[in-house]
Amino acid sequence: MPFGTPAARAEPFRVPLRDGVRLYTQVYLPPSPARVPAVLIRTPYDTTHPDTLLPDIAGRLTEAGMAVVTQDVRGKIRSEGVPVPFAAETSDAWDTLEWITRQRWSDGTVGCWGNSYYGWTAWAAAACGHPAVRALVARLTTTDIGGELAHRNGVFRLGPMVEWLTSTWAGRANLVPRLDRSVRPLARLLDHLPTGPGELPSAAWALTPPADGRWRRMAFGGRAPGHGRVPTLHWTGWYDLFSAGQLRDWRRARDTARAPQYLIATATDHQDDVLTAHGRSPDHLTDPLAREAMLGRTLGPVIDFFRHHLGGGDQLMPPPVRWQGAGTGLRAAASWPPPEAEVLRLHLTGARAAATAGPEGGALSPRPGTRPARALWDHDPADLVPATDGDWWRPLLALPDERTVERRPDVLTFTATAARRPLQLAGPARLVLPVTSTAVVSHLVVKLCDVAPDGTSRRILEAPYRMDTGGPSWHRAPVHLGDTGYRLETGHRLRVQVASSCFPFYLPHTAGPDHPWRVRHAVGSTQRLLTGGPDGACLELTVLPGTHTRPS
């Protein structure tokens, strides 16, 4: 990808670090000649590239009276050094903060802002402990690299991680991502990456369990992330890959906070595309009107937050939680889930053959039924269930119809009756699945979908689950799907999908003794799911009262 063109209104600098490396940095100043607070943004994605929108973002922040400092991280684009994710960001942030506070225009206070990886670098700047950091905005990111970024519920995010590592960290320039799904073993996908310094080479990520201590040592130089240390605005999207990790960061910061913590959760994906009734978001990278709308809704709360916590503003304190459903404005709440929310339990029922007979499948009922049944499906490594998203970073550009996979015999489905009134989901969703597998280690991939009156099935939530207890005994798998503020309209139906793969989004499992990252020829397995009766599978939803009919 070609480098962008530096903005004429930004002044370029080479900021020296303690080891002699110099980082390319641009400074945007407001019209006021007075000393002002700064907003620091550090990214590997090219501070000058039009797709980052950083010149537009800097323009709005400077209009609000703040200086903006954008920086290419070590080894990327115009900065010197070796490109390695995470390893040096904490110390590099400290040195950059020292440089900022020595500038003639600086009032000595800094707010850190970022999305995705540069949301993580904003966390790194807060974690370094520099006294200049007075506020943090972390969007669409997570501090838990091993547990929530590289993995989800113990399953490696194959496609997103391979695509990100090879397109962003293979060298100074960013590359157009390409993923060869036919390569075996899959480890060959990262063979060409440079090893570089650092605690954990990128090529070993898939082999490293989320609880391995090397993930923590790689992040923040072994320091704690500093949850709750400074006022923080945590911003997630219901369709963002890292939403579960972002919410975990917010909860941890809220519970240990020495400073105010705020949460905004919107009906958006990793690139701020929006959920629409027809499943297609306008593209803000190509549509100027959509770009202006996106910048307005994402920067307005940020500017208010920085004005309040960096001084110079008299904004009222916002509510602790603001959340959004599809097509609605932000709602205020004292906590998340909202205090009035309650749990709705639905049971997966149906005859053995019904669950694999097609999209309608078995039933999703308020009552468990009296007759247990066992649904059976095979996991075939030569015919994996395909991921339906065309772009896992931007699924809301064209949210796919899930019937393309719901027709497969290795995908179980369970569908509820049509809603008689709108059902407002507002909190976490969880499936409890009693299962067995002939594989020692097996995976479940579960989706919760909205089925429209015309039969179109679109995803609401999705999550994998790693099961380590293969054999004939039943294992009750608690699959945490994540949180949502989704609204199911009248006449629509809920549907649950259960499968064993979602390729290439997740690393598929193999029933053989070898790790699936290294295996050339994977071995299949057979799974059973217990439905109906008091011990059968069930779905637990968090909903607002008055939006559903309680079972008698």
Solvent accessible surface area in square Angstrom, and as a share of the most:
residue,aa,sasa,rsa
1,M,89,0.40
2,P,112,0.70
3,F,83,0.35
4,G,9,0.09
5,T,113,0.66
6,P,57,0.36
7,A,19,0.15
8,A,113,0.88
9,R,142,0.52
10,A,10,0.07
11,E,85,0.38
12,P,81,0.51
13,F,59,0.25
14,R,103,0.37
15,V,0,0.00
16,P,76,0.48
17,L,12,0.06
18,R,161,0.59
19,D,86,0.45
20,G,56,0.54
21,V,24,0.14
22,R,111,0.40
23,L,0,0.00
24,Y,14,0.05
25,T,0,0.00
26,Q,1,0.01
27,V,2,0.01
28,Y,4,0.02
29,L,67,0.34
30,P,11,0.07
31,P,129,0.81
32,S,55,0.36
33,P,140,0.88
34,A,59,0.46
35,R,153,0.56
36,V,11,0.06
37,P,18,0.12
38,A,0,0.00
39,V,0,0.00
40,L,3,0.02
41,I,1,0.01
42,R,3,0.01
43,T,0,0.00
44,P,0,0.00
45,Y,51,0.19
46,D,4,0.02
47,T,1,0.00
48,T,6,0.03
49,H,27,0.12
50,P,89,0.56
51,D,72,0.37
52,T,17,0.10
53,L,11,0.06
54,L,0,0.00
55,P,27,0.17
56,D,61,0.32
57,I,9,0.05
58,A,0,0.00
59,G,14,0.14
60,R,66,0.24
61,L,0,0.00
62,T,15,0.09
63,E,144,0.65
64,A,19,0.15
65,G,31,0.30
66,M,6,0.03
67,A,0,0.00
68,V,0,0.00
69,V,0,0.00
70,T,0,0.00
71,Q,0,0.00
72,D,0,0.00
73,V,1,0.00
74,R,45,0.16
75,G,0,0.00
76,K,0,0.00
77,I,4,0.02
78,R,54,0.20
79,S,1,0.01
80,E,55,0.25
81,G,25,0.24
82,V,78,0.45
83,P,19,0.12
84,V,30,0.17
85,P,7,0.05
86,F,1,0.00
87,A,38,0.29
88,A,27,0.21
89,E,6,0.03
90,T,4,0.02
91,S,39,0.25
92,D,2,0.01
93,A,0,0.00
94,W,84,0.30
95,D,19,0.10
96,T,0,0.00
97,L,0,0.00
98,E,63,0.28
99,W,23,0.08
100,I,0,0.00
101,T,43,0.25
102,R,159,0.58
103,Q,33,0.15
104,R,174,0.64
105,W,19,0.07
106,S,3,0.02
107,D,61,0.32
108,G,27,0.26
109,T,18,0.10
110,V,0,0.00
111,G,0,0.00
112,C,1,0.00
113,W,5,0.02
114,G,0,0.00
115,N,25,0.13
116,S,22,0.14
117,Y,7,0.03
118,Y,16,0.06
119,G,0,0.00
120,W,1,0.00
121,T,2,0.01
122,A,5,0.04
123,W,2,0.01
124,A,0,0.00
125,A,1,0.00
126,A,4,0.03
127,A,3,0.02
128,C,12,0.07
129,G,40,0.39
130,H,13,0.06
131,P,98,0.62
132,A,5,0.04
133,V,9,0.05
134,R,113,0.41
135,A,0,0.00
136,L,1,0.00
137,V,0,0.00
138,A,0,0.00
139,R,3,0.01
140,L,0,0.00
141,T,2,0.01
142,T,0,0.00
143,T,10,0.06
144,D,51,0.26
145,I,4,0.02
146,G,0,0.00
147,G,15,0.15
148,E,9,0.04
149,L,13,0.06
150,A,0,0.00
151,H,6,0.03
152,R,20,0.07
153,N,50,0.26
154,G,23,0.22
155,V,1,0.01
156,F,5,0.02
157,R,3,0.01
158,L,1,0.01
159,G,0,0.00
160,P,0,0.00
161,M,2,0.01
162,V,3,0.01
163,E,30,0.14
164,W,22,0.08
165,L,0,0.00
166,T,16,0.09
167,S,12,0.08
168,T,6,0.03
169,W,6,0.02
170,A,29,0.22
171,G,25,0.24
172,R,104,0.38
173,A,38,0.29
174,N,16,0.08
175,L,84,0.42
176,V,84,0.48
177,P,59,0.37
178,R,198,0.72
179,L,40,0.20
180,D,75,0.39
181,R,120,0.44
182,S,88,0.57
183,V,22,0.12
184,R,76,0.28
185,P,17,0.11
186,L,4,0.02
187,A,22,0.17
188,R,125,0.46
189,L,20,0.10
190,L,1,0.00
191,D,99,0.51
192,H,117,0.52
193,L,19,0.10
194,P,69,0.43
195,T,98,0.57
196,G,37,0.36
197,P,85,0.53
198,G,51,0.49
199,E,70,0.31
200,L,8,0.04
201,P,54,0.34
202,S,16,0.10
203,A,45,0.35
204,A,25,0.19
205,W,1,0.00
206,A,6,0.05
207,L,51,0.25
208,T,2,0.01
209,P,80,0.50
210,P,46,0.29
211,A,101,0.78
212,D,40,0.21
213,G,35,0.34
214,R,82,0.30
215,W,8,0.03
216,R,132,0.48
217,R,123,0.45
218,M,9,0.04
219,A,7,0.06
220,F,3,0.01
221,G,53,0.51
222,G,35,0.33
223,R,118,0.43
224,A,48,0.37
225,P,10,0.06
226,G,10,0.10
227,H,19,0.08
228,G,1,0.01
229,R,84,0.31
230,V,17,0.10
231,P,21,0.13
232,T,2,0.01
233,L,0,0.00
234,H,0,0.00
235,W,6,0.02
236,T,0,0.00
237,G,0,0.00
238,W,12,0.04
239,Y,10,0.04
240,D,9,0.05
241,L,16,0.08
242,F,7,0.03
243,S,10,0.06
244,A,27,0.21
245,G,1,0.01
246,Q,0,0.00
247,L,1,0.00
248,R,141,0.51
249,D,7,0.04
250,W,4,0.02
251,R,68,0.25
252,R,115,0.42
253,A,0,0.00
254,R,97,0.35
255,D,103,0.53
256,T,80,0.47
257,A,44,0.34
258,R,184,0.67
259,A,18,0.14
260,P,53,0.34
261,Q,18,0.08
262,Y,8,0.03
263,L,1,0.00
264,I,0,0.00
265,A,0,0.00
266,T,11,0.07
267,A,4,0.03
268,T,5,0.03
269,D,0,0.00
270,H,12,0.06
271,Q,74,0.33
272,D,8,0.04
273,D,1,0.00
274,V,36,0.21
275,L,15,0.08
276,T,34,0.20
277,A,108,0.84
278,H,115,0.52
279,G,3,0.03
280,R,148,0.54
281,S,11,0.07
282,P,71,0.44
283,D,38,0.20
284,H,8,0.04
285,L,48,0.24
286,T,104,0.61
287,D,51,0.26
288,P,85,0.54
289,L,148,0.73
290,A,13,0.10
291,R,58,0.21
292,E,91,0.41
293,A,57,0.44
294,M,12,0.05
295,L,2,0.01
296,G,34,0.33
297,R,90,0.33
298,T,10,0.06
299,L,2,0.01
300,G,31,0.30
301,P,21,0.13
302,V,0,0.00
303,I,24,0.12
304,D,65,0.34
305,F,10,0.04
306,F,0,0.00
307,R,85,0.31
308,H,56,0.25
309,H,34,0.15
310,L,13,0.06
311,G,43,0.42
312,G,94,0.91
313,G,29,0.28
314,D,132,0.69
315,Q,48,0.21
316,L,164,0.81
317,M,105,0.47
318,P,34,0.21
319,P,49,0.31
320,P,65,0.41
321,V,0,0.00
322,R,39,0.14
323,W,5,0.02
324,Q,36,0.16
325,G,4,0.04
326,A,32,0.25
327,G,79,0.76
328,T,52,0.30
329,G,54,0.52
330,L,75,0.38
331,R,85,0.31
332,A,72,0.56
333,A,15,0.12
334,A,71,0.55
335,S,37,0.24
336,W,6,0.02
337,P,44,0.27
338,P,7,0.04
339,P,95,0.60
340,E,96,0.43
341,A,25,0.20
342,E,46,0.21
343,V,93,0.53
344,L,15,0.07
345,R,108,0.39
346,L,13,0.07
347,H,29,0.13
348,L,0,0.00
349,T,20,0.12
350,G,31,0.29
351,A,71,0.55
352,R,147,0.54
353,A,75,0.58
354,A,32,0.25
355,A,1,0.01
356,T,34,0.20
357,A,86,0.66
358,G,12,0.12
359,P,30,0.19
360,E,90,0.40
361,G,22,0.21
362,G,8,0.08
363,A,42,0.32
364,L,6,0.03
365,S,29,0.19
366,P,54,0.34
367,R,129,0.47
368,P,46,0.29
369,G,40,0.38
370,T,128,0.74
371,R,206,0.75
372,P,83,0.52
373,A,21,0.16
374,R,114,0.42
375,A,3,0.02
376,L,69,0.34
377,W,4,0.02
378,D,78,0.41
379,H,8,0.03
380,D,67,0.35
381,P,28,0.17
382,A,99,0.77
383,D,77,0.40
384,L,24,0.12
385,V,11,0.06
386,P,57,0.36
387,A,18,0.14
388,T,25,0.15
389,D,21,0.11
390,G,84,0.81
391,D,58,0.30
392,W,21,0.07
393,W,39,0.14
394,R,24,0.09
395,P,6,0.04
396,L,1,0.00
397,L,47,0.23
398,A,45,0.35
399,L,11,0.05
400,P,25,0.16
401,D,41,0.21
402,E,0,0.00
403,R,60,0.22
404,T,93,0.54
405,V,2,0.01
406,E,0,0.00
407,R,143,0.52
408,R,44,0.16
409,P,102,0.64
410,D,19,0.10
411,V,1,0.01
412,L,0,0.00
413,T,0,0.00
414,F,2,0.01
415,T,11,0.07
416,A,15,0.12
417,T,121,0.70
418,A,52,0.41
419,A,20,0.15
420,R,215,0.78
421,R,109,0.40
422,P,41,0.26
423,L,11,0.06
424,Q,5,0.02
425,L,2,0.01
426,A,0,0.00
427,G,2,0.02
428,P,55,0.35
429,A,3,0.03
430,R,75,0.27
431,L,0,0.00
432,V,12,0.07
433,L,0,0.00
434,P,2,0.01
435,V,0,0.00
436,T,6,0.03
437,S,3,0.02
438,T,99,0.58
439,A,1,0.00
440,V,105,0.60
441,V,40,0.23
442,S,1,0.00
443,H,10,0.05
444,L,0,0.00
445,V,7,0.04
446,V,0,0.00
447,K,12,0.05
448,L,0,0.00
449,C,0,0.00
450,D,12,0.06
451,V,0,0.00
452,A,21,0.16
453,P,103,0.65
454,D,109,0.57
455,G,17,0.16
456,T,17,0.10
457,S,0,0.00
458,R,67,0.24
459,R,24,0.09
460,I,2,0.01
461,L,10,0.05
462,E,26,0.12
463,A,0,0.00
464,P,0,0.00
465,Y,33,0.12
466,R,98,0.36
467,M,2,0.01
468,D,76,0.40
469,T,70,0.41
470,G,30,0.29
471,G,23,0.22
472,P,120,0.75
473,S,76,0.49
474,W,84,0.30
475,H,48,0.21
476,R,116,0.42
477,A,0,0.00
478,P,48,0.30
479,V,0,0.00
480,H,101,0.45
481,L,2,0.01
482,G,12,0.12
483,D,12,0.06
484,T,2,0.01
485,G,0,0.00
486,Y,29,0.11
487,R,83,0.30
488,L,4,0.02
489,E,73,0.33
490,T,75,0.44
491,G,27,0.26
492,H,38,0.17
493,R,57,0.21
494,L,5,0.03
495,R,2,0.01
496,V,0,0.00
497,Q,7,0.03
498,V,0,0.00
499,A,4,0.03
500,S,2,0.02
501,S,6,0.04
502,C,10,0.06
503,F,19,0.08
504,P,1,0.01
505,F,16,0.07
506,Y,5,0.02
507,L,8,0.04
508,P,16,0.10
509,H,4,0.02
510,T,9,0.05
511,A,25,0.19
512,G,23,0.22
513,P,139,0.88
514,D,84,0.44
515,H,67,0.30
516,P,25,0.16
517,W,2,0.01
518,R,151,0.55
519,V,21,0.12
520,R,148,0.54
521,H,156,0.70
522,A,42,0.32
523,V,78,0.45
524,G,30,0.29
525,S,9,0.06
526,T,43,0.25
527,Q,0,0.00
528,R,69,0.25
529,L,0,0.00
530,L,27,0.14
531,T,2,0.01
532,G,4,0.04
533,G,2,0.02
534,P,126,0.79
535,D,85,0.44
536,G,6,0.06
537,A,0,0.00
538,C,12,0.07
539,L,0,0.00
540,E,30,0.14
541,L,1,0.01
542,T,14,0.08
543,V,0,0.00
544,L,21,0.10
545,P,53,0.33
546,G,53,0.51
547,T,28,0.16
548,H,21,0.09
549,T,87,0.50
550,R,147,0.54
551,P,60,0.37
552,S,136,0.87
